[in-house]
Amino acid sequence: MAEALDKHETGTSLMFAGLAVWVASLLVIFFLPAAFKIGHHARFISIIAVLFSLGVVLMASGYGIRRNTDEE
């Protein structure tokens, strides 16, 4: 029982970390207009893509862990 609870909490923590990475991506988007002005928009768009992808991976893995503990 304690092992299932630990896995459930781990899944929740991964999902929360994914959400935090998405918030960081939104902060990068906030500075995107300034990047267009100085000509570094490609770097900002790549940072946004990496952060978004990392958030998706963390959310999906956390959801998968939580779903597996709910089935047991």
C-alpha contacts under 8 A as a table, 3 or more apart, distances in Angstrom:
res1	aa1	res2	aa2	distance
1	M	4	A	5.28
1	M	5	L	6.38
2	A	5	L	5.05
2	A	6	D	6.20
3	E	6	D	5.06
3	E	7	K	6.28
4	A	7	K	5.12
4	A	8	H	6.12
4	A	69	T	5.72
4	A	72	E	7.99
5	L	8	H	4.99
5	L	9	E	6.18
5	L	69	T	7.85
6	D	9	E	5.13
6	D	10	T	6.10
7	K	10	T	4.95
7	K	11	G	6.16
7	K	65	I	6.59
7	K	66	R	6.94
7	K	69	T	6.64
8	H	11	G	5.18
8	H	12	T	6.27
8	H	65	I	6.76
8	H	66	R	5.00
8	H	69	T	6.10
9	E	12	T	4.99
9	E	13	S	6.07
9	E	66	R	7.91
10	T	13	S	5.04
10	T	14	L	6.21
10	T	62	G	7.15
10	T	65	I	7.59
10	T	66	R	7.97
11	G	14	L	5.15
11	G	15	M	6.25
11	G	61	S	7.23
11	G	62	G	3.87
11	G	63	Y	6.11
11	G	64	G	7.43
11	G	65	I	5.11
11	G	66	R	5.07
12	T	15	M	5.11
12	T	16	F	6.18
12	T	62	G	6.07
12	T	63	Y	7.55
12	T	66	R	7.00
13	S	16	F	5.03
13	S	17	A	6.12
13	S	62	G	7.26
14	L	17	A	5.01
14	L	18	G	6.18
14	L	58	L	5.54
14	L	59	M	6.31
14	L	61	S	7.19
14	L	62	G	4.81
15	M	18	G	5.05
15	M	19	L	6.31
15	M	58	L	5.99
15	M	59	M	4.41
15	M	60	A	7.57
15	M	61	S	7.78
15	M	62	G	5.02
15	M	63	Y	6.79
16	F	19	L	5.04
16	F	20	A	6.24
16	F	59	M	7.63
17	A	20	A	4.98
17	A	21	V	6.26
17	A	55	G	7.54
17	A	58	L	6.89
17	A	59	M	7.79
18	G	21	V	5.09
18	G	22	W	6.36
18	G	54	L	7.08
18	G	55	G	4.08
18	G	56	V	6.65
18	G	57	V	7.55
18	G	58	L	4.88
18	G	59	M	5.16
19	L	22	W	5.05
19	L	23	V	6.37
19	L	55	G	6.43
19	L	59	M	7.36
20	A	23	V	5.04
20	A	24	A	6.35
20	A	55	G	7.87
21	V	24	A	5.00
21	V	25	S	6.27
21	V	51	L	6.16
21	V	52	F	7.31
21	V	54	L	7.29
21	V	55	G	5.46
22	W	25	S	4.88
22	W	26	L	6.34
22	W	51	L	6.66
22	W	52	F	6.01
22	W	55	G	5.80
23	V	26	L	5.00
23	V	27	L	6.48
24	A	27	L	5.07
24	A	28	V	6.53
24	A	51	L	7.60
25	S	28	V	5.06
25	S	29	I	6.31
25	S	47	I	7.86
25	S	48	I	5.50
25	S	51	L	5.78
25	S	52	F	6.62
26	L	29	I	4.91
26	L	30	F	6.28
27	L	30	F	5.02
27	L	31	F	6.90
28	V	31	F	5.40
28	V	32	L	6.46
28	V	44	F	7.08
28	V	47	I	7.80
28	V	48	I	6.67
29	I	32	L	4.95
29	I	44	F	7.91
29	I	48	I	7.19
30	F	33	P	7.35
31	F	34	A	5.56
31	F	35	A	6.61
32	L	35	A	4.96
32	L	36	F	6.44
32	L	41	H	6.80
32	L	44	F	6.58
33	P	36	F	5.16
33	P	37	K	6.55
34	A	37	K	5.11
34	A	38	I	6.54
35	A	38	I	5.32
35	A	39	G	5.87
35	A	40	H	5.02
35	A	41	H	4.94
35	A	44	F	7.02
36	F	39	G	5.07
36	F	40	H	6.20
36	F	41	H	5.05
37	K	40	H	7.95
38	I	41	H	7.98
40	H	43	R	5.70
40	H	44	F	6.76
41	H	44	F	5.13
41	H	45	I	6.10
42	A	45	I	5.14
42	A	46	S	6.17
43	R	46	S	5.20
43	R	47	I	6.26
44	F	47	I	5.06
44	F	48	I	6.17
45	I	48	I	5.02
45	I	49	A	6.16
46	S	49	A	5.02
46	S	50	V	6.17
47	I	50	V	5.17
47	I	51	L	6.14
48	I	51	L	5.22
48	I	52	F	6.01
49	A	52	F	5.13
49	A	53	S	6.06
50	V	53	S	5.14
50	V	54	L	6.09
51	L	54	L	5.09
51	L	55	G	6.10
52	F	55	G	5.08
52	F	56	V	6.25
53	S	56	V	5.07
53	S	57	V	6.23
54	L	57	V	5.13
54	L	58	L	6.17
55	G	58	L	5.17
55	G	59	M	6.03
56	V	59	M	5.15
56	V	60	A	5.96
57	V	60	A	5.21
57	V	61	S	6.05
58	L	61	S	5.28
58	L	62	G	6.00
59	M	62	G	5.15
59	M	63	Y	6.01
60	A	63	Y	5.08
60	A	64	G	6.06
61	S	64	G	4.99
61	S	65	I	6.21
62	G	65	I	5.18
62	G	66	R	6.19
63	Y	66	R	5.10
63	Y	67	R	5.99
64	G	67	R	5.10
64	G	68	N	6.18
65	I	68	N	5.24
65	I	69	T	6.42
66	R	69	T	5.26
66	R	70	D	6.31
67	R	70	D	5.14
67	R	71	E	6.46
68	N	71	E	5.33
68	N	72	E	6.73
69	T	72	E	5.40
